Amino acid sequence: MLTVKEVYEAIDAFAPFASQESWDNSGLLVGGMAQPADRILTTLDISEAIVAQAVAEQVQLVVAHHPVIFSPLKTLPPDSPVYQLAAHGIAAICVHTPLDMAPLGLNTFAHTLLEKPLALQDTQEVLEPSWTDGRGFGWIDTSARTWTPQTLAQTLQTAFGEVRYSAAERSIRKIAYCSGSAASMLELAAAKGCDALITGDIKHDRWYAAEFAGIALFDCGHYGTERFAAGILAEQIRKALPAAQVTENAGRNPAEFCRGVEKA
């Protein structure tokens, strides 16, 4: 019988929980280390639908990227995912910023995903170093070809789905990337000589800041850039613990997109 502790230690080996940012809440958030964990479900977010799947499939442990408990809980209604996990004896491990920074984590996966489509030259460096050992958030690389915002947006749409971008004409070769919500790194990317920043969750004022900084900006969505977390977590757990029964489900994008009225 596998335990939650064994899974926790396997994750800690490739995405150390000690590397999480001070504001983060990664780790074992629901349940105890001694609980059984033979049946595991990996996901991006622990939504009501994910909990329902876990219950239906008799999953013992859910491993997610985003913390199911982030801000302090003041109430715990019965339909809350946290309540439902505890009520059904399902443990939850969440791997947030450690997975962002891990050498086998989200941003590294994105670099591998984009390397050929963007003709990256493998001159990779960390966008925002966070630890003295070189770990940090995002990356910078240079393309072997010159892009326009329009052509780069089309390529990113193939990789991530929906893309919003700043369309002002400019040549793009040096590219910065960070999954999730990293528009706050815009000025840092510009200071490092980048022509473009690719991320998600870009607020209105950041588009004007990009114009002022002379840098192209691409919003590929929080879900779009991080839905790969379920697969990464599942792959690493399977490698470390071959006896585990691991199912992966990134879940659906909670936002729908209106694409116009269908004609009869």
Salt bridges, closest charged atoms under 4 A:
ASP24 OD1 - HIS96 ND1 2.95
ASP45 OD1 - HIS66 ND1 2.63
ASP100 OD1 - HIS65 NE2 3.42
ASP133 OD2 - ARG135 NE 2.83
ASP141 OD2 - HIS111 NE2 2.60
GLU162 OE2 - ARG259 NH1 2.53
GLU187 OE2 - ARG206 NH2 2.88
ASP201 OD2 - HIS222 ND1 2.63
ASP205 OD2 - ARG206 NE 3.68
ASP219 OD2 - ARG164 NH2 2.62
GLU226 OE1 - HIS65 NE2 3.40
GLU226 OE1 - HIS66 NE2 2.81
GLU226 OE1 - HIS222 NE2 3.01
GLU235 OE2 - LYS239 NZ 3.71
GLU248 OE2 - ARG238 NH1 3.25
GLU256 OE2 - ARG252 NH1 3.75
